[in-house]
């Protein structure tokens, strides 16, 4: 359920109200019982949390393993030892 922003036309009291999208908009201010109007807000941004990203869930499993294996192989390579006489 979304949170809506309202502002009183008479006393300029701004407040938020948590209600269903199917509910009728509020008409009265809780402070002075004057008329209120619902404000248009930008909403909240989209937040990705946890699993559900392309590389872990939707990519082909073979290509994901190949990329992981090649990265780990590069990290474990040993440098050659050069001895001087």
GROMACS elastic network, one bead per residue, 0.5 to 0.9 nm:
[ bonds ]
;  ai    aj funct       b0    kb
    1    18     6  0.69026   500
    1    19     6  0.60012   500
    1    20     6  0.50411   500
    1    21     6  0.68929   500
    2    17     6  0.85169   500
    2    18     6  0.59937   500
    2    19     6  0.61557   500
    2    20     6  0.64366   500
    2    21     6  0.70161   500
    3    16     6  0.63332   500
    3    17     6  0.54754   500
    3    19     6  0.63150   500
    3    20     6  0.84344   500
    4    15     6  0.84398   500
    4    16     6  0.54500   500
    4    17     6  0.52181   500
    4    18     6  0.62449   500
    4    19     6  0.73451   500
    4    25     6  0.89720   500
    4    38     6  0.70225   500
    4    39     6  0.74098   500
    4    40     6  0.82266   500
    4    41     6  0.80747   500
    5    14     6  0.72714   500
    5    15     6  0.58661   500
    5    17     6  0.64355   500
    5    18     6  0.89483   500
    5    37     6  0.86302   500
    5    38     6  0.58806   500
    5    39     6  0.53436   500
    5    40     6  0.73777   500
    5    41     6  0.73901   500
    6    13     6  0.82629   500
    6    14     6  0.57091   500
    6    15     6  0.54007   500
    6    16     6  0.60050   500
    6    17     6  0.74770   500
    6    26     6  0.81445   500
    6    29     6  0.86272   500
    6    36     6  0.63889   500
    6    37     6  0.56095   500
    6    39     6  0.54770   500
    6    40     6  0.88684   500
    7    10     6  0.89123   500
    7    11     6  0.85961   500
    7    12     6  0.59553   500
    7    13     6  0.55912   500
    7    15     6  0.63925   500
    7    16     6  0.87200   500
    7    29     6  0.79162   500
    7    35     6  0.86984   500
    7    36     6  0.54524   500
    7    37     6  0.56191   500
    7    38     6  0.65760   500
    7    39     6  0.69927   500
    8    11     6  0.57530   500
    8    13     6  0.51877   500
    8    14     6  0.64477   500
    8    15     6  0.86347   500
    8    28     6  0.79298   500
    8    29     6  0.58560   500
    8    31     6  0.88061   500
    8    32     6  0.85274   500
    8    33     6  0.87094   500
    8    34     6  0.64970   500
    8    35     6  0.59204   500
    8    37     6  0.64571   500
    8    38     6  0.89490   500
    9    12     6  0.57762   500
    9    13     6  0.81079   500
    9    29     6  0.87552   500
    9    34     6  0.69847   500
    9    35     6  0.58464   500
    9    36     6  0.55297   500
    9    37     6  0.70286   500
   10    13     6  0.81375   500
   10    29     6  0.88885   500
   10    32     6  0.81404   500
   10    34     6  0.59781   500
   10    35     6  0.69720   500
   10    36     6  0.80367   500
   11    14     6  0.89819   500
   11    29     6  0.86770   500
   11    31     6  0.82218   500
   11    32     6  0.71235   500
   11    34     6  0.76012   500
   12    36     6  0.88918   500
   13    29     6  0.77029   500
   13    30     6  0.88151   500
   13    31     6  0.73868   500
   13    32     6  0.87751   500
   13    36     6  0.89151   500
   15    29     6  0.89858   500
   17    26     6  0.86939   500
   19    22     6  0.83202   500
   19    23     6  0.65730   500
   19    24     6  0.89748   500
   19    25     6  0.88717   500
   20    23     6  0.53385   500
   20    24     6  0.87107   500
   21    24     6  0.80759   500
   23    26     6  0.87902   500
   24    27     6  0.88812   500
   25    37     6  0.83169   500
   25    38     6  0.71595   500
   26    29     6  0.80794   500
   26    35     6  0.87721   500
   26    36     6  0.70735   500
   26    37     6  0.77721   500
   26    38     6  0.77264   500
   27    33     6  0.85777   500
   27    34     6  0.80022   500
   27    35     6  0.55795   500
   27    36     6  0.54031   500
   27    37     6  0.72071   500
   27    38     6  0.89014   500
   28    31     6  0.87355   500
   28    32     6  0.80680   500
   28    34     6  0.53984   500
   28    36     6  0.56973   500
   28    37     6  0.89192   500
   29    32     6  0.56843   500
   29    34     6  0.51551   500
   29    35     6  0.61124   500
   29    36     6  0.58216   500
   30    33     6  0.57168   500
   30    34     6  0.82020   500
   31    34     6  0.80207   500
   32    35     6  0.88471   500
   33    36     6  0.86408   500
   40    43     6  0.87032   500
   41    44     6  0.88835   500
   42    45     6  0.86338   500
   44    47     6  0.88257   500
   48    51     6  0.84931   500
   48    52     6  0.81200   500
   48    53     6  0.81288   500
   49    52     6  0.79815   500
   49    53     6  0.89192   500
   50    53     6  0.81244   500
   51    56     6  0.70950   500
   51    57     6  0.74332   500
   52    55     6  0.85700   500
   52    56     6  0.69113   500
   52    57     6  0.57749   500
   52    58     6  0.80989   500
   53    56     6  0.57380   500
   53    57     6  0.59551   500
   53    58     6  0.73193   500
   54    57     6  0.54691   500
   54    59     6  0.58614   500
   55    58     6  0.62204   500
   55    59     6  0.52038   500
   55    60     6  0.83720   500
   55    61     6  0.89310   500
   55    64     6  0.69132   500
   56    59     6  0.66391   500
   56    61     6  0.84251   500
   56    64     6  0.77711   500
   57    60     6  0.84503   500
   57    61     6  0.85655   500
   58    61     6  0.82954   500
   59    62     6  0.85088   500
   59    63     6  0.72957   500
   59    64     6  0.67299   500
   60    63     6  0.55511   500
   60    64     6  0.64131   500
   60    65     6  0.88581   500
   61    64     6  0.51742   500
   61    65     6  0.62517   500
   61    66     6  0.86244   500
   62    65     6  0.52461   500
   62    66     6  0.61045   500
   62    67     6  0.86942   500
   63    66     6  0.50238   500
   63    67     6  0.62034   500
   63    68     6  0.85989   500
   64    67     6  0.53599   500
   64    68     6  0.62986   500
   64    69     6  0.86489   500
   65    68     6  0.50595   500
   65    69     6  0.59229   500
   65    70     6  0.84729   500
   66    69     6  0.51290   500
   66    70     6  0.60642   500
   66    71     6  0.85082   500
   67    70     6  0.53404   500
   67    71     6  0.62205   500
   67    72     6  0.87534   500
   68    71     6  0.52359   500
   68    72     6  0.63058   500
   68    73     6  0.86900   500
   69    72     6  0.52002   500
   69    73     6  0.61095   500
   69    74     6  0.86798   500
   70    73     6  0.50790   500
   70    74     6  0.62628   500
   70    75     6  0.87678   500
   71    74     6  0.53273   500
   71    75     6  0.65205   500
   72    75     6  0.51643   500
   72    76     6  0.63822   500
   72    77     6  0.89727   500
   73    76     6  0.52691   500
   73    77     6  0.64353   500
   74    77     6  0.56256   500
   75    78     6  0.84749   500
   78    81     6  0.88515   500
